[in-house]
Amino acid sequence: MKFAAGLIALAAAAVLTPAHAADINLTTEEYKPFNYMEGDKIVGFGAEQVFEIMNRAGLTYDVEMAQWSRAIGLAEKEADYCVFTASHTEARDPLFVWVEPLNVDRTLLIKKAGSDVNATTIDEAMAYSVGTQSQDYTEALLKDKGFPKIDAAKDMETTLKKLAAGRIDMVAVSEAFFNSLKKDGVAVEEAVVLSETVLSMACNPGTNADNVKKMQDALQSMIDDGTQAKILAKYQ
């Protein structure tokens, strides 16, 4: 799903000049509570922080919401593109320059509530099929840990449908996403803690270095004055 620069500029309360290229091109995905649509606005604890970063840094921007594979793929390939909210993993580290932290999050294996899946450790979880979405950080994490039965769908909605239908046993998700599912009444339970990770903006290495510094300085100012904590508290 693509959004015209003018519409998103209105949604994000930013002023863009159509005649000139934006300083930064932002990409993201629908992944509640990190980034998601609420009416005609992109909201979430990741999105709200990123838009505030851009405003404080004095940078113009365009933003596109897409499937994760496209969102992160553009940031991998195109200068002046940044994707959020991205997990800063060891594998991704050399591929991007980073603006962080937007938050520190745990990654969980979750199961359908009431299922007979009986795993409380990573070793026990290896016996089960685990769903994720293609090119999400959880797919790489599962591979790194040696999970033999990984089911990577095109998006998280498809993965959750598979879990509900009993086609997979567990799903790898962030703890924030799990908490969001619980709030929405989705019948899932925590099974195993996989890891902890730093959540970030991941920018193409060809992104203007001065702009990256402006974004990092803006984020630090938000941490120092308590703005980040207030944003995170809104989405707990």
N, C-alpha and C positions, 0 to 999 in steps of 0.2 A: 504494500500500500504506500503510495507516494503522496506527498503533500507539497503544494506549490509554496515557494518561498514566502509569498505575501501572506498566505493563510497561516502558516506556522509562525511567522513573525508576529502576527496578531495574537496567536495562541500563547506564545512565549513572552509576550509583552516586550518584544524587541523591535527596534526600528531599523529596517534594512533599506538600502538604496538600490532599486532594481537595476539601475544603469551600470552598476559596478559589481564585480565579483565579491562574494563574501570573504572575510578574512579566514574563516574556518567553516568547513562543511562537516556537520555532525550527522552521525547515523546511530540508530538505536532500534530496539525491538519491543514488541508488546510482551512485557514480563513483569507482572504485578508482584510486589509493590515498587519495583525498581523504576520502571517506565511503562506508562499505559495511557490509553485515551480515556478522558472523562469529558463527555460532550465533544467539543471541538478543540480541547486542549490536551497537550501531553503533560501528564503529571507523574508523580512518584518521587521517592526520595533521591534517586539518581538524577532524574530529569530536572527537578527543582534546583538541586545543587548546581548542575551544569549550566542552566540558564542564568543563575545568579553569578556564577564564575564569569560567564561571557559578559554580562552587564558590568561587573566590577572591573574586568580587564579592559573594557572599552572596545571590544571586538565585535564586528558584525558576523552573522552566521546564518546559514541555511541548515535545515534539519530534515532528515528523511527517516520515517519508520518503515522497517522492512523485516523480512525473515532474517534471522541471525546470520545465516551464511552470507547473505548479501551485505548486511550491515558491517560485519567484521572484514569481509572481503574487500570492500571499498577502502577501508582504513589500512589494510595491508598493502594495497596497490597504488593508492593515489595520494600525492602530496597534499598537505593542508586538510586532510580528512582525519577526524577523530571519532571513535566509536565509544559508546557508553551504554550500560554500565558493565565494564569488562573485568573479569577476574585476572589478576596479575599472577600468572603461573610461570613456572620455570621455563616451560616450552615457549611461551609467548614473549618472555622477557626481551630477547634480542630483536624481536620483530617490530617493536614499537618504542616510542618515547612516552613516558607515563606522567599523568597528572593525578596525584593521589595523596591521601586516601579519601574516597567518598564514603567508605565504611569498611569494617572488618566483619566477615561473615563466615559461618560454618557451612559446610556442604554435608548433606544428609542422604542416606538411603531411606526412602519412605515406602510404605506398603499400604494396600487397601485395608481399611479398618475391618477387623474380624477375620482377616485371611489366615491361612494356616502356615504362612511363611514364618519360620522359626530361626531367625538370625539376629544375633546381638553383637557380633564381631565381624570385622572385614573378612577374616578367613572363613567364617560360617556363611557369609553372604556370597562367597565365590560359587556356591552350589546353585545359585538361582540366576534367572535371567533378569537383567537390569536395563531399563529403558532410559533414554536421554534424547536430546535433539542434536541433529547433525551439526558438527563444528562448534558446538557449545563446549565451554571449558570442561564440563563434566565428562564429555566423551573422551577427551584426552586423559583426564584423571583416572577414569576407569581402565583405560588401556595401560597407563603407566603402572597401575596397581595389579595388573594381570588378570582382570576379570575375563573369563572365557566366553560368556554369553551376553554380549552387548547388543541392544536393539536401538539403533539411532534413527528416529523419525525426522520428518522435515520440520516439525515444530513441537512445542510442549503440549499443545492441545491434543494433538494426535497421540502423543505418548501417554497422556493421562487417560484418554479413552481406552487405550490398550490395557492399562492397569485396571480400570473399572471392569473391563470385559474378561479379565483373567488371562489375557494373552501374554503378559509379562508379569513377573513377580514383584519387582520393586522399581522405583524410579530414583535417579540421582538429581537432587535439586538443592538450591541454596536454602538455608534456614529461613531467610526472610520470605522466600516464595512459599515455603511450607506453611509458615504462619499466616500468610495471606490466604492460602487454600483453606486452612482451618477456619479463619474468620468468615469465609464465604460458604461455610458449611459442607465442604467437600470431605467425604468419608475416607480420610487417610490417617496413618499413624507413623510416628518416627520409629525406625528400626535400628539404624547404625549411623554413627558419625564417621564420615570419610576424611574430612580435612577442615582446616581453617584457611581463609584466603582474603587478600586485600582486594577491594573493589575500586575501580579506577576509570579514568578516561584513558584510552589507548590511542595514541596519535601516530600517524605515519612518520617514519624518520625524516622524510623530506619536508615536514611541516616547519614553517618559519620558527627558528629557535627563539627569537624575541617574543613571539606570540605564545609559545609554550611556557616561557618564563612568566609572562603576564598572567597566564591561566593558573600556574602553580602558585604564584604570589597571591592571586585573588582567592584561591582555595584556602591558603594559609591564613589569610585575613578573616575568612569565614569561620575557621576553626578557632582562631584567637578571640574573636568577639562573640562566640557562642551561637552564631547563625547555623552552623552545621548541626549542632546538637538539637536546636529547635526544629530543624527540618526533619531529622531522623525521628524525633519524638512524635511528630505528626503521623508517621506511618507505622508506628509500633502497634 
